[in-house]
Amino acid sequence: MSGPVVTFDKVWKKFRRGERHDSLRDLIPNLARRAFAKPALAELEDQEFWAVKEVSFEVNRGEAVGIIGPNGAGKSTALKLLTRILRPNRGACAVRGRVGALIEVAAGFHPDLTGRENIALQGAIMGMRKQQIADRFDEIVEFSGVSAFIDTQVKRYSSGMQARLGFSVAAHMDPDVLIVDEVLSVGDMSFQAKCLDRMRQQIASGVTVVFVSHNLHAVANLCSRCIVLGGGQLLFDGRPEEGLSVYMRASQTFSARHGTQSRLRVQAATLRRIDGAAASTMPPHTSCELRVVFECLEDTPPASVGIELERTRDLFYCYGSAAEDLGHPLTPFRKGQTYEYVARFRAHLARGHYRLNVNVRDSRAGLFYMFAESVADFSIVEDESYDGVVDIELDVCYDAVVEGRRA
Amino acid sequence: MTALANDIREMLHEQVEYRELLTQMTKRDLLLRYKQTIMGFGWAVFMPLVNTAVFSVIFTRVAPIDTGVPYPLFAFCGLLIWNFSASSLRFAVNSLTSNTNLVTKVYFPREIFPFSAMIVCLVDFAVGSIVLVALMGYYRVIPGATIVFLPVVLLVQVAFTASLSLLLAMANLFFRDVKYLFEVVITVWMFATSVLYPVEILGGRLGVLALLNPMTAIIDAYRAVLFYGRSPFDPPFLLAAAISCLSLLVSWVTFHRAEFKFAENA
């Protein structure tokens, strides 16, 4: 088979906001309104909105694509379009070959049936053949780790056990295209690791994977390509590392930290190396300087400016400090004034992509007057291979030890 | 026309592709009934038997009527056939709305829900038929050669029931009042059908109306081949057969075309 396996061609999908009317009582006024109303000029009726707006992409055979985006970006809608649960209003989407969907893996389970009976049912719901289910039954049970309870009614299972059994069925269906939605949040750590392993195996064996997740770590690890959706539109399609920073910028507009008052606003932020060179990529231990210019929109009581460093792929909080912690007094900010904040630091960081957040806060009162996410981001690149967040400049030597004495 | 042909091809293709799911869903419902109730399939026989006993008292002692065969046999046969359709429809009405987690999360042809509900009722029908055969033996009523047409009559009933099942399942998904309306209609409908008495008794305009009712034609056809040794192919039955086939086609295609809206409305 040649050509793309998954095609999304200028897909539009709209939904209705607010309560849905589903009684006959509402039908009559609705029909009356439709009969007497002028034909709608716009394609969007009252209360309707586009959940997906002209999104186009293709996925080729054997590719592993991650779809990320903030809440409301249209990810779930895109998945439902791919799995044929929804149909686009405009445009076309198609998936060639057998589709396996790891979405709500325990959706078909019936609480009164046993694990064994539910495997057969869930398998059939996912489109597996009877023979295929029978052949792989032992593997499914083994993988789920609930073999001791396989003849127990599923309602006696814990929710984790149900999810594990559901995932096991789905993981053994051998599809051409695997569509995955956030299922990695099921089960404990060891089961999640098992799931990731299983997906990695499937990717390695040539299965095309479309993977929707908020787990940026998993996307960065599993996928060779990354699609970023925001507000229903395609914002980015390309390498995962770049996609993640696009995602960061997109989520900025959508997320506001709880209790944050926006009394100040960042106007410009630049990150450079101390020697003035660009700091988008640099080796570990480089000295850098972050300059942030912000204006004060409203008079602000005494506060201090803080900085946070996060690893982009999983938002791991690496470092955080405020000026007051360094002995600077709290200062009030006056409306209309522009302030410049300069922070110098050395990036003792391991390989990866990082971002900086800047805030203005009064820690004692627990108030944030400004919170600006991702004012700057950079990549640390090094040749040696080590894992983690911090570069501790490890130096190792070892000799053979004989009978408690160094030889 | 090609669009219609395409839809029909797609519908049938999907049913073939997902045939194992239909079996599994049916098995699920049968298993559940067996597990959740003490009498299991006994209920399939118990209810029509109780009703038969009650109506036998009414129509042999209070208001005797002539039915050609012993009244209990007449009534049990009518109730059994009627119950197959009525309970199929009763399950079908809720079949999509009670499975919203599946409807909104996983794709497969949605017809599976009302169809599997109907097959479960067909199993009940088969179980009840054993009692019917026993009753016929007891009253020494032997079917004639026209019994060979029994499958045709059953097929017409299945087509008619399936078409209404699809419509009701779909209608209740969009308008949740439908299930209440359904309960009213099904009660009135039973007394407008030759279940417990031949509707000819009604006479007048009401009687003519009752004869146009496809369910009456179907039940009469069953009795014709089971009890009276007559051919089922009289004009009312042929009309019912035509209506059944046409309405199955229309409702299935409608269902198939509306299917993609189900997830949004469930």
Chai-1 contact restraints between the chains, C-beta under 6 A:
chainA,res_idxA,chainB,res_idxB,connection_type,confidence,min_distance_angstrom,max_distance_angstrom,comment,restraint_id
A,D22,B,F175,contact,1.0,0.0,6.0,A-B,restraint_1
A,D22,B,R176,contact,1.0,0.0,6.0,A-B,restraint_2
A,S23,B,R176,contact,1.0,0.0,6.0,A-B,restraint_3
A,S23,B,D177,contact,1.0,0.0,6.0,A-B,restraint_4
A,L24,B,F175,contact,1.0,0.0,6.0,A-B,restraint_5
A,L24,B,D177,contact,1.0,0.0,6.0,A-B,restraint_6
A,T83,B,Y107,contact,1.0,0.0,6.0,A-B,restraint_7
A,R84,B,Y107,contact,1.0,0.0,6.0,A-B,restraint_8
A,I85,B,Y107,contact,1.0,0.0,6.0,A-B,restraint_9
A,I85,B,A263,contact,1.0,0.0,6.0,A-B,restraint_10
A,L86,B,A263,contact,1.0,0.0,6.0,A-B,restraint_11
A,R87,B,F260,contact,1.0,0.0,6.0,A-B,restraint_12
A,I103,B,K105,contact,1.0,0.0,6.0,A-B,restraint_13
A,E104,B,K105,contact,1.0,0.0,6.0,A-B,restraint_14
A,A107,B,N101,contact,1.0,0.0,6.0,A-B,restraint_15
A,A107,B,L102,contact,1.0,0.0,6.0,A-B,restraint_16
A,A107,B,K105,contact,1.0,0.0,6.0,A-B,restraint_17
A,A107,B,V106,contact,1.0,0.0,6.0,A-B,restraint_18
A,G108,B,L102,contact,1.0,0.0,6.0,A-B,restraint_19
A,D112,B,L32,contact,1.0,0.0,6.0,A-B,restraint_20
A,D112,B,K35,contact,1.0,0.0,6.0,A-B,restraint_21
A,A120,B,Q24,contact,1.0,0.0,6.0,A-B,restraint_22
A,L121,B,Q24,contact,1.0,0.0,6.0,A-B,restraint_23
A,L121,B,R28,contact,1.0,0.0,6.0,A-B,restraint_24
A,A124,B,E20,contact,1.0,0.0,6.0,A-B,restraint_25
A,A124,B,L21,contact,1.0,0.0,6.0,A-B,restraint_26
A,A124,B,Q24,contact,1.0,0.0,6.0,A-B,restraint_27
A,I125,B,V106,contact,1.0,0.0,6.0,A-B,restraint_28
A,K130,B,E20,contact,1.0,0.0,6.0,A-B,restraint_29
